[in-house]
């Protein structure tokens, strides 16, 4: 097994970080687009949408059970107040009305 110098590992980490930073910077040069985020009822899903919105990559439209989404947001101190939220129960009722 070949030993790898610590500075080599750090250099690779720096390069990976800079690639990520360049990717984010490139994405930020384009206008944020609406993105439907379906059922963000866990912390990583909702946090990803919030963080992407906060850096100007997307304008999230959260779709799912509003109560659960709000509960996750409260529990993890995520501000979703400025996002559109489409409650699944409401969307389902609207979709079924024409066929009732």
Order of alpha helices (4+ residues) and beta strands (2+ residues): alpha-beta-alpha-beta-alpha-beta-alpha
